Every structure is written in structure tokens, then in C-alpha cells.
Amino acid sequence: TYLIIDQKLTSQVHEIVGRINGKFGTLTSVPIHHLDRSLDFTALCALYAVTDVALVTSLRDGMNLVSYEFVACQAAKKGVLILSEFAGAAQSLGAGALLVNPWNISDVATSIRYALNMSEDEREKRFHHNFMHVTTHTSQEWAATFVSELNDTVVEAQLRTRQVLPVLPIDTAVSRYTCSHNRLLILGFNGSLTEPVDSSGRRGGQIRELEPRLNPELKEPLKKLCGDEKTTVIVLSGSDRSVLDNNFEEFNMWLAAENGMFLRLTSGDWMTTMPENLNMDWVDSVKHVFEYFTERTPRSHFELRETSLVWNYKYADVEFGRLQARDLLQHLWTGPISNAALDVVHGGRSVEVRAVGVTKGAAIDRILGEIVHNKNMKAPIDYVLCIGHFLNKDEDIYSFFEPELPAMTHISSRATSPDPYGYASRGSKPKLPGSRTPKSQAHLMKQRSLSTLERSNFGTSSWRQLGRDDRASHEGSSVLDLKGENYFSCAVSKKRTNARYLLRSSSDVVELLKELADTVP
């Protein structure tokens, strides 16, 4: 039966080739050279090397080595790969290839025309993406990734078995606030101060705006807190500067955008805390991948920021969004960032790529130093409330204020340590919220500065000037006089976190800030 089908298919192909060559061929050339036989590998590689466009139209294919071989032989020509979306190779080469549905003849024809007329610049970018994947995604790399993911499961299991976080005792937090003299409130924005939305992003059947908006219930409490001379309010967010400007322009507070890389008092101009040697050469290649997945994932979008790129699928279908995010991560790790010094942060409904060292914890010391200098602050900060729905990578801000506690190691796609919290190496045990070992204030300040330097990937000499000299690089940490009972780190609707306490939703944030505002005379 199979032999008869194969003979019929061969006859049909010969008939089509003959008809096309008869119609469009000349005495000296024909449009189709049909070789109905196998070629030795040397001859095959030679054909790959001189090809302008490779067309692979598999109806069902496990992997398809032809597409990989074609890319490997195209270092000089940089030809275009048109690949069936039903081939397994589409999962790894799809971002650089033109994906087609082989059943859609007009789509295939359009892709062939587009490939033949593609600009040299686009061909170069597409080829570079696929060539990097083929040359770096070796069997050794696969084995290393497999072992790394096994180690990740250990970290995840230990996080699942952690003690359940206590809910923030609001009365205690308010009481300690009223007894303190110099307070610092660090507030995340998205998921903490924003209007609550459902997972689909709809209200009344309408799709909401993609840009986050401040919860209207928080406007009055924030105005009162910002007007208190004893209270300094910082909104620390991963959002870009325009988003924070649009939401907080009317308040007398500090805004820290893009994970603290940009800072300003609402009455002043933006300044940068960005390291001078921050490498951003990777942006174009990552942007290409994000554009590809945005096009194929309805109701997703990506944001191009100055220090990072974020692909957000918050409003996309939940299951489809997760599948697309998994494929996107595979494209990133095996392609444009395989050898780059970058962090890939997979949030609840987003994927962010940023340079190493761009975290809220790495920036907070510099931010505090600038605020202390600007306000000419004399009294030490004796109360800190830090609230946010932060990504795991940014939860180092919680440990910044806790030099006595073991540093938590966050889940990452390259985690290798089977002891994620470092207890074994430090010889210490986790401490309960609020507990501290009595030590002299001088020793605390020394240890705090050292821990800050160790957490940061950049020394003080690598920071750009903020309009003054670098004497305040660690001025922020030295002004703290914080006791355990006066520090409240709160994660909003996150059960796996390094924070001390839990706030179940943004509604709890509203309740807390209202009660704090009521104590302001």
C-alpha cells in the first residue's frame, strides 16, 4: 500500500515539475531542478551554501534536521529559512525563520516572495538569531540545562515547604509608625497601588487600558503621608518614567523608575543611578524575539525600556500565554542571550530581560543616599515599611534592611545551589520576623555597608554622577537606625517570598495606608 502511494506521489511531483518547467523554462534554464535521488553530504552542504531561500513544508515533523543543516552552512550567504509551523524545529528556529502553514498555499507563496525580496539587514538579523542557536545549542549545553532544571526543582520544593507567612498585623505596624521619628515608606506600584483587575483585564465587558493606574482610593491617604515632615515616601517600580509621572505628579514624593535606575523628586528632574558600564548591545536581538511572540499571542504586548525589555501576557488567555512564555524563554536561552550577561526574570504573567545588576535591592542604597543628601537628613531612619508585589529577582530589597538575617537566594533558570538559603554555608538558622541579635550600632552599620557592597554587582566608582560627588554612595545605609520591631516588609498576594509579612491583596494596602494617614496630624 505504501509503495503504491509513494509511486503515485512521485508521479504527481514529476508531472507538476514538468508542467512548470514547460511553461516557464527556456532552452538554457529551467525554474525547477528536481533531483529524485539522494546526494552525498558534501554535495548537499554545497547546495545549502549557495541557496538563497530554503523552503521546508513538513505537514508533521518531529524535529527536521534539514533546517538546522541549512542554517549551519549559510555563514557567508545568510539565506532565508521558510519553515513549516508543524515542524519541531519551529520551536527553536521560529524567531529567525518565516513560519508558514503548508496547507495555506497563498501564505507559502507570499512568504517565498517576501524571502526573495527581503532586505539585507533583516536577512542578517534573522540569520544571526538562528545561527547562534545552531552553534551554541549543543548536546553539552542541553545536558547542562537539564541538570540545572533538576536543581531548580530542589529550590522550588524548599520554597513550597517554607513556613506560611503571617499576615501583617496592621495595628502593630500603625502603632510602631506613630512611635517613630523618621519614617521611610517604600511602595511598589503595579499590583500594590494599582486598581484591582481580574485576570482577563476586563471590566463591564470592556478591555482595560494596558497602562497601570493608581487606585483612586489611595490619593487622599498618599497626600497626607507625603505631607508629613517625618515621613519619606518612595514609589519604587519597574515601570518607565512616563508611567510614574502620569500617576504621581501631584504628590510630594520620590519616584524611582525602571527598578531604581532613574530617580526624581516630583518637584525636580529625573536623574540616573545607572552604572556607566551597563551593556545594552543585546536589546535589538531580544526585541526581535519579543515582537515575534507579541504578534502570535493575542492581547499580549511588550515594553521597551531604557534598561530592560518586558513581554507582558497579563491579558492573554491564561493557558496559551503560559505556553507561549515557555517557548519564548526557550528562544531566549538558546539564541540571543545564550552568551550574554543578562538576567531573565519570569514573573507571574510577564518575561523581563535586563542587564545583570539591575535590581531594586542594588539601587536602594544609592537612592537613599541621594534622598538623605537632598533632605539634609540629620535624624536616623528608625521605621521602614516596604510593600510590593515584586518579582523574585527584586526581593533583594527586603534583605537590604536585614543584614542580620541570612540572604535568600531566589529561583533563577540557572540556579545550581541545592542550599538556596545559604544556611549550611553560613552555619546559621532562619530567624523569625522581628528577631535580632543585640549588637553595637557601629557593628550593625559596618555590616550593613558590607552586605550592600556584596549584593551590588557594581562598585561605587561605576555609578554615574547625580549632580554631586560620590561621598553618598553608601550614605543611605549609614543613616539607618532600625530595630527589628520597626521594620515591616510586606509582599502583596505572594505566598513564596522573602518578605516578613503578607498582605492578601491591594485592598489590604489601601486599608493599611488609610490607617497610617489617619495618624498624621
For each residue, the residues with C-beta under 8 A, 3 or more apart:
1: 4 5
2: 5 6
3: 6 7
4: 1 7 8
5: 1 2 8 9
6: 2 3 9 10
7: 3 4 10 11
8: 4 5 11 12
9: 5 6 12 13
10: 6 7 13 14 36
11: 7 8 14 15
12: 8 9 15 16
13: 9 10 16 17 34 36
14: 10 11 17 18 34 36
15: 11 12 18 19
16: 12 13 19 20
17: 13 14 20 21 32 34
18: 14 15 21 22
19: 15 16 22 23
20: 16 17 23 24 25 31 32
21: 17 18 24 25 30 31 32
22: 18 19 25
23: 19 20
24: 20 21 30 31
25: 20 21 22 29 30 31
26: 29 30
27:
28:
29: 25 26
30: 21 24 25 26 33
31: 20 21 24 25
32: 17 20 21
33: 30
34: 13 14 17
35: 39
36: 10 13 14
37:
38:
39: 35 43 44 47
40: 43 44
41: 44 45
42: 45 46
43: 39 40 46 47
44: 39 40 41 47 48 69
45: 41 42 48 49 69 73
46: 42 43 49 50
47: 39 43 44 50 51
48: 44 45 51 54 69 70 72 73 74
49: 45 46 73 74 76 77
50: 46 47 77
51: 47 48 54 70 74 77 79
52: 77 79 80 115 116
53: 79 80 81 82 112 115 116
54: 48 51 66 67 70 79 80 81 82
55: 82 108 112
56: 64 66 67 81 82 83 84 87 89
57: 84 100 102 108
58: 61 64 84 86 87 102
59: 84 86 102 103
60: 86
61: 58 64 84 86 87 88 89
62: 88
63: 87 88 89
64: 56 58 61 67 68 83 84 87 88 89
65: 68 69
66: 54 56 69 70
67: 54 56 64 70 71 81 83 87 89 93 97
68: 64 65 71 72 89 93 134
69: 44 45 48 65 66 72 73
70: 48 51 54 66 67 73 74 79 81
71: 67 68 74 81 93 127 130 131 133 134
72: 48 68 69 75 131 134 135
73: 45 48 49 69 70
74: 48 49 51 70 71 77 78 79 127 131
75: 72 78 131
76: 49
77: 49 50 51 52 74
78: 74 75 123 124 127
79: 51 52 53 54 70 74 123 127
80: 52 53 54 97 98 115 118 123 126 127
81: 53 54 56 67 70 71 93 96 97 98 126 130
82: 53 54 55 56 97 98 100 108 111 112 115
83: 56 64 67 87 89 90 93 94 97 98 99 100
84: 56 57 58 59 61 64 87 90 99 100 101 102
85: 90 94 99 100 101
86: 58 59 60 61 90 101 102
87: 56 58 61 63 64 67 83 84 90
88: 61 62 63 64 91
89: 56 61 63 64 67 68 83 92 93 94
90: 83 84 85 86 87 93 94 97 99
91: 88 94 327 330
92: 89 133 137 330 331 334 335
93: 67 68 71 81 83 89 90 96 97 130 133 134
94: 83 85 89 90 91 97 99 292 327 331
95: 129 130 288 289 292 293 331 335
96: 81 93 125 126 127 128 129 130 133 335
97: 67 80 81 82 83 90 93 94 126 130
98: 80 81 82 83 111 114 115
99: 83 84 85 90 94
100: 57 82 83 84 85 104 107 108 111
101: 84 85 86 104 107 108
102: 57 58 59 84 86 108
103: 59
104: 100 101 107 108
105: 108 109
106: 109 110
107: 100 101 104 110 111
108: 55 57 82 100 101 102 104 105 111 112
109: 105 106 112 113
110: 106 107 113 114
111: 82 98 100 107 108 114 115
112: 53 55 82 108 109 115 116
113: 109 110 116 117
114: 98 110 111 117 118
115: 52 53 80 82 98 111 112 118
116: 52 53 112 113
117: 113 114
118: 80 114 115 122 123
119: 122 123
120: 123 124
121: 124 125
122: 118 119 125 126
123: 78 79 80 118 119 120 126 127
124: 78 120 121 127 128
125: 96 121 122 128 129 284 285 288
126: 80 81 96 97 122 123 129 130
127: 71 74 78 79 80 96 123 124 130 131
128: 96 124 125 131 132 285
129: 95 96 125 126 132 133 285 288 289 335 336
130: 71 81 93 95 96 97 126 127 133 134 335
131: 71 72 74 75 127 128 134 135
132: 128 129 135 136 335 336 338
133: 71 92 93 96 129 130 136 137 334 335 338
134: 68 71 72 93 130 131 137
135: 72 131 132
136: 132 133 141 334 338 339
137: 92 133 134 141 142 334 338
138: 141 142
139: 142 143
140: 143 144
141: 136 137 138 144 145 334 338
142: 137 138 139 145 146
143: 139 140 146 147
144: 140 141 147 148
145: 141 142 148 149 333
146: 142 143 149 150
147: 143 144 150 151
148: 144 145 151 152 413 414 415 416
149: 145 146 152 153 413
150: 146 147 153 154
151: 147 148 154 155 415 416 417 418
152: 148 149 155 156 411 412 413 415
153: 149 150 156 157
154: 150 151 157 158 418 420
155: 151 152 158 159 409 411 415 417 420
156: 152 153 159 160 411
157: 153 154 160 161
158: 154 155 161 162 420 421
159: 155 156 162 411 420 496
160: 156 157 496
161: 157 158
162: 158 159 496
163:
164: 495
165: 491 495 497 499 500 501 502
166: 169 433 500 501 502
167: 501 502 503 504
168: 173 488 490 501 502 503 508 512
169: 166 172 173 501
170: 173 174 508 511 512 515
171: 174 175
172: 169 175 176
173: 168 169 170 176 177 385 488 512 516
174: 170 171 177 178 512 515 516 519
175: 171 172 178 179
176: 172 173 179 180 383 485 486 488
177: 173 174 180 183 383 385 516 519
178: 174 175 519
179: 175 176
180: 176 177 183 230 382 383 486
181: 230 379 382
182: 230 232 377 379 380 381 382 383
183: 177 180 228 230 231 232 381 382 383 384 385
184: 231 232 234 368 381 383 384 385
185: 225 231 232 233 234 384 385 387 516
186: 234 236 364 384 385 386 387 388 397
187: 192 193 233 234 235 236 387 388
188: 191 192 193 235 236 237 387 388 389 390 492
189: 192 193 194 212 214 235 236 237 239 243 244 247
190: 194 212 237 238 239 389
191: 188 194 388 389 492 493 506
192: 187 188 189 387 388 389 492 506 509
193: 187 188 189 214 215 218 235 506 509
194: 189 190 191 197 212 213 214 215 506
195: 212 213 214 215 216 506
196: 215 505 506 507
197: 194 201 202 203 208
198: 201 202 203
199: 314 318
200: 315
201: 197 198 207 208 210 299 314 315
202: 197 198 205 206 207 208
203: 197 198 206 208
204:
205: 202
206: 202 203
207: 201 202 299 315
208: 197 201 202 203 315
209: 213
210: 201 301 312 315
211: 243 246
212: 189 190 194 195 239 243 247
213: 194 195 209 247
214: 189 193 194 195 218 219 247 248
215: 193 194 195 196 218 506 510
216: 195 219
217: 221 510 514
218: 193 214 215 221 222 509 510 513
219: 214 216 222 223 250
220: 223 224 517
221: 217 218 224 225 510 513 514 516 517
222: 218 219 225 226 233 251 253 513 517
223: 219 220 226 227 250 251
224: 220 221 227 228 517 520
225: 185 221 222 228 231 233 513 516 517 520
226: 222 223 231 233 251 252 253
227: 223 224 252 520
228: 183 224 225 231 520
229:
230: 180 181 182 183
231: 183 184 185 225 226 228 520
232: 182 183 184 185 254 371 375 381
233: 185 187 222 225 226 251 253 254
234: 184 185 186 187 253 254 255 256 367 371
235: 187 188 189 193 244 248 253 254 255 256
236: 186 187 188 189 256 259 260 360 364 367 388 397
237: 188 189 190 243 244 255 256 257 259
238: 190 258 259 308 310 352 391 394
239: 189 190 212 243 244 257 258
240: 243 244 257 258 303 305 306
241: 244 245 255 257 258 262 270
242: 245 246
243: 189 211 212 237 239 240 246 247 257
244: 189 235 237 239 240 241 247 248 255 257
245: 241 242 248 249 255
246: 211 242 243 249
247: 189 212 213 214 243 244
248: 214 235 244 245 251 253 255 266
249: 245 246 266
250: 219 223 266
251: 222 223 226 233 248 266
252: 226 227 265 266 267
253: 222 226 233 234 235 248 265 266
254: 232 233 234 235 263 264 265 266 367 371
255: 234 235 237 241 244 245 248 263 264 265 266
256: 234 235 236 237 259 260 262 263 360 363 367
257: 237 239 240 241 243 244 260 261 262 263 270
258: 238 239 240 241 261 262 305 306 307 308 358
259: 236 237 238 256 307 308 354 358 359 360 363 394
260: 236 256 257 263 273 359 360 362 363 364 366 367
261: 257 258 272 273 274 306 307 358 363
262: 241 256 257 258 270 271 272 273 274 306
263: 254 255 256 257 260 270 271 272 273 367 370 466
264: 254 255 268 269 270 271
265: 252 253 254 255 268 374
266: 248 249 250 251 252 253 254 255
267: 252
268: 264 265
269: 264
270: 241 257 262 263 264
271: 262 263 264 370 466 467
272: 261 262 263 464 466
273: 260 261 262 263 363 366 367 370 463 464 466
274: 261 262 278 306 307 464
275: 278 357 458 462 463 464
276: 462 463 464
277: 458 462
278: 274 275 307 355 357 358
279: 282 340 341 355
280: 283 307 355
281:
282: 279 285 286 336 337 340 342 353
283: 280 286 287 304 309
284: 125 287 288
285: 125 128 129 282 288 289 335 336 337
286: 282 283 289 290 309 332 336 337 353
287: 283 284 290 291 302 304 309
288: 95 125 129 284 285 291 292 336
289: 95 129 285 286 292 293 328 331 332 335 336
290: 286 287 293 294 302 309 311 328
291: 287 288 294 295 302
292: 94 95 288 289 295 296 331
293: 95 289 290 296 297 300 302 311 324 327 328 331
294: 290 291 297 300 301 302 311
295: 291 292
296: 292 293 324
297: 293 294 300 313 316 320 321 324
298: 316 317
299: 201 207 313 315 316 317
300: 293 294 297 311 312 313 315 316 321 324
301: 210 294 311 312
302: 287 290 291 293 294 309 310 311 312
303: 240 309 310 312
304: 283 287 309
305: 240 258 308 309 310
306: 240 258 261 262 274
307: 258 259 261 274 278 280 354 355 358
308: 238 258 259 305 352 353 354 355 358
309: 283 286 287 290 302 303 304 305 352 353 354
310: 238 302 303 305 350 351 352 353
311: 290 293 294 300 301 302 325 328 350 351 352
312: 210 300 301 302 303 349 350
313: 297 299 300 316 321 324 325 349 350
314: 199 201 349 350
315: 200 201 207 208 210 299 300
316: 297 298 299 300 313 320 321 324 349
317: 298 299 320 321
318: 199 321 322
319: 322 323
320: 297 316 317 323 324
321: 297 300 313 316 317 318 324 325 349
322: 318 319 325 326
323: 319 320 326 327
324: 293 296 297 300 313 316 320 321 327 328
325: 311 313 321 322 328 329 346 351
326: 322 323 329 330
327: 91 94 293 323 324 330 331
328: 289 290 293 311 324 325 331 332 351
329: 325 326 332 333 344 346 351 413
330: 91 92 326 327 333 334
331: 92 94 95 289 292 293 327 328 334 335 336
332: 286 289 328 329 335 336 337 344 351 353
333: 145 329 330 337 338 344 413
334: 92 133 136 137 141 330 331 338
335: 92 95 96 129 130 132 133 285 289 331 332 338
336: 129 132 282 285 286 288 289 331 332 340
337: 282 285 286 332 333 340 342 344 353
338: 132 133 136 137 141 333 334 335
339: 136
340: 279 282 336 337
341: 279 355 356
342: 282 337 353 354 355 356
343: 353 354 355 356 358 359 393 412
344: 329 332 333 337 351 352 353 413
345: 351 352 353 354 391 392 393 394
346: 325 329 350 351 413
347: 350 351 352 391
348:
349: 312 313 314 316 321
350: 310 311 312 313 314 346 347
351: 310 311 325 328 329 332 344 345 346 347
352: 238 308 309 310 311 344 345 347 391
353: 282 286 308 309 310 332 337 342 343 344 345
354: 259 307 308 309 342 343 345 358
355: 278 279 280 307 308 341 342 343 358
356: 341 342 343 457
357: 275 278 362 456 457 458
358: 258 259 261 278 307 308 343 354 355 362 363
359: 259 260 343 362 363 393 394 396 397
360: 236 256 259 260 363 364 390 394 396 397
361: 364 394 395 396 397 398 399 400 455
362: 260 357 358 359 365 396 455 456 457 458
363: 256 259 260 261 273 358 359 360 366 367
364: 186 236 260 360 361 367 368 397 400 476
365: 362 368 369 400 452 456 473 474 476 477
366: 260 273 363 369 370 463 466 473 476
367: 234 236 254 256 260 263 273 363 364 370 371 476
368: 184 364 365 371 372 475 476 477 479
369: 365 366 372 373 472 473 474 475 476
370: 263 271 273 366 367 373 374 466 472 476
371: 232 234 254 367 368 374 375 377 476
372: 368 369 375 377 472 475 476 479
373: 369 370 376 468 472 475
374: 265 370 371
375: 232 371 372
376: 373
377: 182 371 372 381 479
378:
379: 181 182 382
380: 182 479 480 481
381: 182 183 184 232 377 384 479 480 481 482
382: 180 181 182 183 379 481 482 483 486
383: 176 177 180 182 183 184 482 486 487
384: 183 184 185 186 381 401 480 482 486 487 488
385: 173 177 183 184 185 186 488 490 516
386: 186 397 398 401 488 489 490 499
387: 185 186 187 188 192 490 492 503 509 512
388: 186 187 188 191 192 236 394 397 490 491 492
389: 188 190 191 192 491 492 493 494
390: 188 360 394 395 397 491
391: 238 345 347 352 394 395
392: 345 395 410 411 412 496
393: 343 345 359 396 410 412
394: 238 259 345 359 360 361 388 390 391 397
395: 361 390 391 392 398 399 408 410 491 497 498 499
396: 359 360 361 362 393 399 400 407 410 455
397: 186 236 359 360 361 364 386 388 390 394 400 401
398: 361 386 395 401 402 489 497 498 499 500
399: 361 395 396 402 405 407 408 455 498
400: 361 364 365 396 397 451 452 455 477
401: 384 386 397 398 480 482 487 489
402: 398 399 405 487 489
403: 444 447 448 451
404: 431 436 437 439 444 447 484
405: 399 402 430 431
406: 421 422 423 426 428 430
407: 396 399 422 451 455
408: 395 399 420 421 422 498
409: 155 415 417 420 421 422
410: 392 393 395 396 498
411: 152 155 156 159 392 415 420
412: 152 343 392 393 415
413: 148 149 152 329 333 344 346
414: 148
415: 148 151 152 155 409 411 412 420
416: 148 151
417: 151 155 409 420 422
418: 151 154
419: 422 423 424 425
420: 154 155 158 159 408 409 411 415 417
421: 158 406 408 409 430
422: 406 407 408 409 417 419 425 426
423: 406 419 426 427 428 429 430
424: 419 427
425: 419 422
426: 406 422 423
427: 423 424
428: 406 423
429: 423
430: 405 406 421 423
431: 404 405 435 436
432: 435
433: 166 484 500 501
434: 484 485 500
435: 431 432 484
436: 404 431 483 484
437: 404
438:
439: 404 443 444
440: 443 444
441: 444 445 481
442: 445 446
443: 439 440 446 447
444: 403 404 439 440 441 447 448
445: 441 442 448 449 477 478 480
446: 442 443 449 450
447: 403 404 443 444 450 451
448: 403 444 445 451 452 477 478 480
449: 445 446 452 453 474 477 478
450: 446 447 453 454
451: 400 403 407 447 448 454 455
452: 365 400 448 449 455 456 474 477
453: 449 450 456 459 474
454: 450 451
455: 361 362 396 399 400 407 451 452
456: 357 362 365 452 453 459
457: 356 357 362
458: 275 277 357 362 462 463
459: 453 456 462
460: 463 470 473 474
461: 470
462: 275 276 277 458 459
463: 273 275 276 366 458 460 466 470 473
464: 272 273 274 275 276
465: 468 469 470
466: 263 271 272 273 366 370 463
467: 271
468: 373 465 471 472
469: 465 472
470: 460 461 463 465 473
471: 468 475
472: 369 370 372 373 468 469 475 476
473: 365 366 369 460 463 470
474: 365 369 449 452 453 460 477 478
475: 368 369 372 373 471 472 478 479
476: 364 365 366 367 368 369 370 371 372 472 479 480
477: 365 368 400 445 448 449 452 474 480
478: 445 448 449 474 475
479: 368 372 377 380 381 475 476
480: 380 381 384 401 445 448 476 477
481: 380 381 382 441
482: 381 382 383 384 401 486 487
483: 382 436 486 487
484: 404 433 434 435 436 487
485: 176 434
486: 176 180 382 383 384 482 483
487: 383 384 401 402 482 483 484 500
488: 168 173 176 384 385 386 500 501
489: 386 398 401 402 498 499 500 501
490: 168 385 386 387 388 499 500 501 502 503
491: 165 388 389 390 395 494 497 499 501 502 503
492: 188 191 192 387 388 389 503 505 506 508 509
493: 191 389 503 504 505 506
494: 389 491 497 499 502
495: 164 165 502
496: 159 160 162 392
497: 165 395 398 491 494 502
498: 395 398 399 408 410 489
499: 165 386 395 398 489 490 491 494 502
500: 165 166 398 433 434 487 488 489 490
501: 165 166 167 168 169 433 488 489 490 491
502: 165 166 167 168 490 491 494 495 497 499
503: 167 168 387 490 491 492 493 508 509 512
504: 167 493 507 508
505: 196 492 493 508 509
506: 191 192 193 194 195 196 215 492 493 509 510
507: 196 504 510 511
508: 168 170 492 503 504 505 511 512
509: 192 193 218 387 492 503 505 506 512 513
510: 215 217 218 221 506 507 513 514
511: 170 507 508 514 515
512: 168 170 173 174 387 503 508 509 515 516
513: 218 221 222 225 509 510 516 517
514: 217 221 510 511 517 518
515: 170 174 511 512 518 519
516: 173 174 177 185 221 225 385 512 513 519 520
517: 220 221 222 224 225 513 514 520
518: 514 515
519: 174 177 178 515 516
520: 224 225 227 228 231 516 517
521:
